[in-house]
Amino acid sequence: MGESGGPIEDLLTHHWGYDTQSGRDSTFLTAFALLLMISFLLSWFLTQRWKIKILPEACVVLTVGLVGGFLCKGMYGVTNEEFFTRPLLDFDNALFFLGLLPPIIFNSGYDLHPNWLFGLFGPILWYALAGTLISAVIVGSWLAIVTKLGWGGPEDISFAETLTFGALISATDPVSVLAVFLELKVDPKMFYLVFGESVLN
């Protein structure tokens, strides 16, 4: 036998099996992988097998995510304890910025045609700066009016907060629109106007 604390001693004294946390993590990973597989299969069947053009692929993935989110929320609400669905409802900033965002940026840069982008840089800059600013002011002002009239939202919200929300909503990335553009093979000028504006935002 090895001395205490060595590899052989650790192997002999190790408690095999899954504890509660390990079981919860493995169930969470299984549920997450299942949701991904359902999204891929539904998207493939709708676009390739059934040739449905009305519903874009991005809408299918969003629908599966919404249904899965409601199911997870319902399961977590029923149990009232630390259930495996809880991590699915949380948003991890590190996972988004380090795991999800870099592949999206790399894919956009890889498919980029610089001639189209820089040839339309003037209109793109106008859309990205002036268009987003106008949209943010309109959305923020409308939200401030709605809250002041008591039609919804918190009554003590400031105008700066409504403008912040307007800027956040106005600068969203039109991934689903670009996916539809690629599928329909629209005019490259139109595609790169939307694409360039989203890149600058």
BELNOR-V656498 format. One record per residue. RES is the residue in three letters. SS is DSSP state (h for helix, s for strand, l for the rest). PSI is psi as a letter, one per 40 degrees, with the letter a starting at -180 (NA if undefined). D_LAST is the distance of its C-alpha to the last C-alpha in Angstrom with 1 decimal. Layout:
BEGIN
res=(RES & RES)
ss=(SS & SS)
psi=(PSI & PSI)
d_last=(D_LAST & D_LAST)
END
This chain:
BEGIN
res=(MET & GLY & GLU & SER & GLY & GLY & PRO & ILE & GLU & ASP & LEU & LEU & THR & HIS & HIS & TRP & GLY & TYR & ASP & THR & GLN & SER & GLY & ARG & ASP & SER & THR & PHE & LEU & THR & ALA & PHE & ALA & LEU & LEU & LEU & MET & ILE & SER & PHE & LEU & LEU & SER & TRP & PHE & LEU & THR & GLN & ARG & TRP & LYS & ILE & LYS & ILE & LEU & PRO & GLU & ALA & CYS & VAL & VAL & LEU & THR & VAL & GLY & LEU & VAL & GLY & GLY & PHE & LEU & CYS & LYS & GLY & MET & TYR & GLY & VAL & THR & ASN & GLU & GLU & PHE & PHE & THR & ARG & PRO & LEU & LEU & ASP & PHE & ASP & ASN & ALA & LEU & PHE & PHE & LEU & GLY & LEU & LEU & PRO & PRO & ILE & ILE & PHE & ASN & SER & GLY & TYR & ASP & LEU & HIS & PRO & ASN & TRP & LEU & PHE & GLY & LEU & PHE & GLY & PRO & ILE & LEU & TRP & TYR & ALA & LEU & ALA & GLY & THR & LEU & ILE & SER & ALA & VAL & ILE & VAL & GLY & SER & TRP & LEU & ALA & ILE & VAL & THR & LYS & LEU & GLY & TRP & GLY & GLY & PRO & GLU & ASP & ILE & SER & PHE & ALA & GLU & THR & LEU & THR & PHE & GLY & ALA & LEU & ILE & SER & ALA & THR & ASP & PRO & VAL & SER & VAL & LEU & ALA & VAL & PHE & LEU & GLU & LEU & LYS & VAL & ASP & PRO & LYS & MET & PHE & TYR & LEU & VAL & PHE & GLY & GLU & SER & VAL & LEU & ASN)
ss=(l & l & l & l & l & l & h & h & h & h & h & h & h & l & l & l & l & l & l & h & h & h & h & h & h & h & h & h & h & h & h & h & h & h & h & h & h & h & h & h & h & h & h & h & h & h & h & h & h & l & l & l & l & l & l & l & h & h & h & h & h & h & h & h & h & h & h & h & h & h & h & h & h & h & h & h & h & h & h & l & l & l & l & l & l & h & h & h & h & l & l & l & h & h & h & h & h & h & h & h & h & h & h & h & h & h & h & h & h & h & l & l & l & h & h & h & h & h & h & l & h & h & h & h & h & h & h & h & h & h & h & h & h & h & h & h & h & h & h & h & h & h & h & h & h & h & h & h & l & l & l & l & l & l & l & l & l & l & h & h & h & h & h & h & h & h & h & h & h & h & l & l & l & l & h & h & h & h & h & h & h & h & h & h & l & l & l & h & h & h & h & h & h & h & h & h & h & h & h & h & l)
psi=(i & i & i & h & e & i & d & d & d & d & d & d & e & h & h & i & i & h & a & d & d & d & d & d & d & d & d & d & d & d & d & d & d & d & d & d & d & d & d & d & d & d & d & d & d & d & d & d & d & e & f & h & e & d & h & i & d & d & d & d & d & d & d & d & d & d & d & d & d & d & d & d & d & d & d & d & d & d & d & f & i & g & i & e & e & d & d & d & e & i & h & h & d & d & d & d & d & d & d & d & d & d & d & d & d & d & d & d & d & d & e & h & h & d & d & d & d & d & d & f & d & d & d & d & d & d & d & d & c & d & d & d & d & d & d & d & d & d & d & d & d & d & d & d & d & d & d & d & e & f & e & i & i & h & d & e & h & i & d & d & d & d & d & d & d & d & d & d & d & d & f & i & h & g & d & d & d & d & d & d & d & d & d & e & f & i & h & d & d & d & d & d & d & d & d & d & d & d & d & d & NA)
d_last=(63.8 & 61.2 & 61.0 & 59.2 & 55.4 & 55.5 & 53.8 & 56.9 & 57.4 & 53.7 & 54.1 & 57.3 & 56.1 & 52.7 & 52.3 & 51.1 & 49.2 & 46.0 & 45.5 & 43.6 & 40.3 & 40.6 & 41.4 & 38.5 & 36.1 & 37.5 & 37.5 & 33.8 & 33.0 & 35.2 & 33.5 & 30.0 & 31.2 & 33.0 & 29.9 & 28.1 & 31.2 & 31.5 & 27.9 & 28.5 & 32.0 & 31.0 & 28.2 & 30.6 & 33.4 & 31.4 & 29.9 & 32.7 & 35.9 & 35.7 & 33.4 & 31.7 & 28.9 & 28.2 & 26.5 & 23.6 & 23.5 & 20.5 & 22.5 & 25.4 & 23.7 & 22.2 & 25.8 & 27.4 & 25.1 & 26.0 & 29.7 & 29.7 & 28.1 & 30.7 & 33.4 & 32.5 & 32.2 & 35.6 & 37.2 & 36.0 & 37.2 & 40.6 & 41.3 & 40.3 & 40.2 & 38.0 & 37.6 & 35.7 & 33.1 & 31.9 & 29.5 & 28.0 & 27.0 & 25.5 & 21.9 & 22.0 & 19.1 & 20.7 & 21.1 & 17.4 & 16.1 & 19.2 & 20.3 & 17.7 & 14.3 & 15.9 & 17.5 & 14.4 & 12.7 & 16.2 & 16.8 & 13.7 & 14.8 & 18.4 & 18.2 & 16.2 & 18.3 & 17.6 & 19.8 & 17.8 & 14.4 & 15.9 & 18.2 & 15.6 & 13.4 & 14.6 & 13.7 & 10.3 & 9.7 & 11.5 & 9.6 & 6.1 & 8.2 & 11.4 & 10.6 & 8.3 & 10.9 & 13.8 & 12.8 & 12.5 & 15.8 & 17.5 & 16.8 & 17.7 & 20.7 & 21.9 & 21.7 & 23.6 & 26.2 & 26.6 & 27.3 & 29.6 & 31.6 & 32.0 & 30.6 & 28.6 & 26.7 & 28.0 & 29.9 & 29.3 & 25.5 & 24.3 & 22.2 & 19.8 & 19.4 & 18.8 & 16.1 & 14.5 & 14.9 & 13.5 & 10.2 & 10.1 & 11.2 & 9.2 & 5.7 & 7.7 & 7.7 & 10.5 & 12.7 & 15.9 & 15.3 & 14.7 & 17.8 & 19.8 & 18.9 & 20.2 & 23.2 & 24.1 & 23.6 & 22.0 & 21.8 & 19.6 & 18.3 & 17.0 & 15.6 & 13.7 & 12.3 & 10.7 & 10.0 & 8.6 & 6.2 & 5.1 & 5.4 & 3.8 & 0.0)
END
